Amino acid sequence: MKLRMLLPNSRSTALKRFAAHCTLSLALVLGVGVFGAQAQNYQLSYFTGTYAPIAGTPISTPTTDDAISANVLLPFSVTFGGTAYTNFQVCTNGWVALNTGTAAAQTAANLNLFNTTAPNVTIAPWMDDLGSTVGAVVGDISYTTTGISPNQVLTIQYNNYPSYFTGTTVALNFQVKIYETTNVIEF
């Protein structure tokens, strides 16, 4: 049997190290739990439904390729990633950007999505090189709000929107729906 004799200073140092390790371990566990909880707020789910075109308010975008609209006021505050947003912009490349009032410094390119380079706070239902006009096909973007507060739904629609990248003219129709209160996003 081996015994180890600790001097008073050694015991004190050992207890301090033990306490520091416990504190650090607890901080790491709690920190990971918080980040995990934030990531779990976004869940992918599939739904079925029928595409129903809207007769909405047109959103003006330049007729050039890779264009972004001016700010459009949201009909209700949208919380995304823990931040409340009051405005949105649409891009001719098939994505929507949320912002808090001042038009964000956005780039229309879809190469920098989901990192620290603009565009940020992006909802990307199609995200491809689209164009408002390709050959004889002219598309439009519009939006409408349905329902009564606090259960409104904002629908942003790309109608007859041509695919630019493919070299062939393919007219696309797609929508983004953002739900008030729940902040659910569908596309």
C-alpha positions as CSV (number, residue, x, y, z in Angstrom):
1,M,0.0,0.0,0.0
2,K,1.4,3.3,-1.0
3,L,0.5,6.5,0.8
4,R,1.0,9.9,-0.4
5,M,1.5,12.7,1.9
6,L,0.3,16.1,0.8
7,L,1.7,19.2,2.3
8,P,-0.8,21.9,3.1
9,N,0.2,23.9,0.1
10,S,-0.2,20.9,-2.2
11,R,-3.7,20.1,-0.9
12,S,-4.7,23.7,-1.5
13,T,-3.3,23.7,-5.0
14,A,-4.9,20.4,-5.8
15,L,-8.3,21.6,-4.6
16,K,-8.0,24.8,-6.6
17,R,-7.1,22.8,-9.7
18,F,-10.0,20.5,-9.1
19,A,-12.4,23.4,-8.7
20,A,-11.1,25.1,-11.8
21,H,-11.5,21.9,-13.9
22,C,-15.0,21.4,-12.6
23,T,-15.9,25.1,-13.4
24,L,-14.4,24.8,-16.9
25,S,-16.2,21.5,-17.5
26,L,-19.5,22.9,-16.4
27,A,-19.0,26.1,-18.5
28,L,-18.3,23.9,-21.6
29,V,-21.3,21.7,-21.0
30,L,-23.6,24.6,-20.5
31,G,-22.2,26.5,-23.5
32,V,-22.6,23.6,-25.8
33,G,-26.1,23.1,-24.5
34,V,-27.0,26.8,-25.4
35,F,-25.6,26.5,-28.9
36,G,-27.3,23.2,-29.4
37,A,-30.6,24.7,-28.3
38,Q,-30.3,27.6,-30.8
39,A,-29.5,25.2,-33.7
40,Q,-32.5,23.0,-32.8
41,N,-34.9,25.9,-33.3
42,Y,-34.6,25.3,-37.0
43,Q,-36.1,22.1,-38.2
44,L,-36.6,20.8,-41.7
45,S,-40.0,19.4,-42.4
46,Y,-41.7,18.4,-45.6
47,F,-45.3,19.4,-46.4
48,T,-47.7,18.9,-49.3
49,G,-49.7,21.6,-50.9
50,T,-50.9,23.0,-54.1
51,Y,-49.1,26.0,-55.7
52,A,-51.6,28.8,-55.8
53,P,-50.5,32.0,-57.6
54,I,-51.1,35.3,-55.9
55,A,-52.2,38.6,-57.3
56,G,-49.8,40.7,-55.2
57,T,-48.0,44.0,-55.1
58,P,-45.1,44.1,-57.6
59,I,-41.6,44.4,-56.3
60,S,-39.5,46.6,-58.6
61,T,-36.0,45.2,-59.4
62,P,-33.7,46.5,-62.1
63,T,-34.1,44.6,-65.3
64,T,-30.4,43.7,-65.3
65,D,-29.0,40.3,-64.3
66,D,-28.0,39.9,-60.7
67,A,-30.2,42.7,-59.3
68,I,-31.5,43.4,-55.8
69,S,-34.7,45.4,-55.0
70,A,-34.9,48.3,-52.6
71,N,-36.2,47.7,-49.1
72,V,-39.7,46.5,-48.7
73,L,-41.4,47.0,-45.3
74,L,-42.5,43.7,-43.7
75,P,-46.1,43.7,-42.6
76,F,-44.9,42.2,-39.3
77,S,-41.7,41.7,-37.5
78,V,-39.8,38.5,-38.4
79,T,-37.4,36.9,-36.0
80,F,-34.6,35.0,-37.8
81,G,-31.5,33.7,-36.0
82,G,-32.6,35.5,-32.8
83,T,-32.9,39.0,-34.4
84,A,-36.1,40.8,-35.3
85,Y,-36.2,42.1,-38.8
86,T,-38.6,44.8,-40.3
87,N,-37.7,44.9,-44.0
88,F,-36.8,42.6,-46.8
89,Q,-35.2,42.7,-50.2
90,V,-35.5,40.3,-53.1
91,C,-32.8,39.2,-55.5
92,T,-33.3,38.3,-59.1
93,N,-31.3,35.1,-58.3
94,G,-34.1,33.6,-56.3
95,W,-33.4,34.6,-52.7
96,V,-34.8,37.0,-50.1
97,A,-32.7,39.0,-47.6
98,L,-34.0,40.3,-44.3
99,N,-32.7,43.5,-42.7
100,T,-33.6,46.0,-39.9
101,G,-34.3,49.2,-41.9
102,T,-31.3,50.3,-43.9
103,A,-31.0,48.4,-47.1
104,A,-28.2,46.0,-46.5
105,A,-25.0,46.1,-48.5
106,Q,-25.9,43.0,-50.5
107,T,-24.3,41.4,-53.5
108,A,-26.6,39.6,-55.9
109,A,-24.1,36.8,-56.4
110,N,-25.2,33.5,-54.8
111,L,-21.6,32.4,-54.2
112,N,-21.2,33.9,-50.7
113,L,-24.4,32.7,-49.0
114,F,-24.2,31.6,-45.4
115,N,-20.9,33.1,-44.4
116,T,-19.7,36.4,-43.2
117,T,-19.7,38.0,-46.6
118,A,-22.9,39.6,-47.9
119,P,-25.6,38.5,-48.5
120,N,-26.5,37.5,-45.0
121,V,-29.8,36.6,-43.3
122,T,-30.8,34.9,-46.5
123,I,-33.9,32.8,-47.3
124,A,-33.0,30.9,-50.5
125,P,-35.8,29.0,-52.1
126,W,-34.2,28.7,-55.5
127,M,-30.7,30.3,-55.3
128,D,-29.5,30.0,-58.9
129,D,-28.5,32.4,-61.6
130,L,-31.9,33.6,-62.7
131,G,-32.8,36.7,-64.7
132,S,-35.9,38.9,-64.8
133,T,-35.8,38.7,-68.6
134,V,-34.3,35.9,-70.8
135,G,-35.2,36.0,-74.4
136,A,-39.0,36.5,-74.7
137,V,-39.7,35.4,-71.2
138,V,-40.2,38.2,-68.7
139,G,-40.7,37.3,-65.0
140,D,-42.0,39.3,-62.1
141,I,-41.7,39.3,-58.3
142,S,-44.6,40.2,-56.1
143,Y,-45.8,39.9,-52.5
144,T,-49.1,39.8,-50.5
145,T,-50.1,39.5,-46.9
146,T,-53.1,37.3,-45.9
147,G,-54.7,36.6,-42.6
148,I,-55.3,38.7,-39.5
149,S,-52.7,39.7,-37.0
150,P,-51.2,37.8,-35.1
151,N,-51.7,35.1,-37.7
152,Q,-50.7,36.7,-40.9
153,V,-48.7,35.1,-43.8
154,L,-46.4,37.0,-46.1
155,T,-46.1,35.4,-49.5
156,I,-43.3,36.4,-51.8
157,Q,-43.7,35.1,-55.4
158,Y,-41.4,34.7,-58.3
159,N,-43.8,34.3,-61.3
160,N,-42.8,33.1,-64.7
161,Y,-39.2,33.8,-63.7
162,P,-36.7,32.6,-66.3
163,S,-33.6,30.5,-65.5
164,Y,-30.6,32.3,-66.8
165,F,-27.8,29.9,-66.3
166,T,-29.1,26.9,-68.3
167,G,-29.0,28.6,-71.7
168,T,-32.5,27.5,-72.3
169,T,-35.5,29.5,-71.3
170,V,-37.3,27.7,-68.5
171,A,-40.0,29.7,-66.7
172,L,-40.1,29.1,-63.0
173,N,-42.8,29.7,-60.4
174,F,-42.0,29.6,-56.7
175,Q,-43.0,31.2,-53.5
176,V,-41.6,31.9,-50.0
177,K,-44.1,32.1,-47.1
178,I,-43.3,33.6,-43.8
179,Y,-45.7,33.2,-40.9
180,E,-46.3,35.9,-38.3
181,T,-45.7,34.9,-34.6
182,T,-44.3,31.5,-35.3
183,N,-41.7,32.8,-37.8
184,V,-42.1,29.5,-39.8
185,I,-40.7,29.8,-43.3
186,E,-42.0,27.7,-46.2
187,F,-40.8,27.3,-49.7
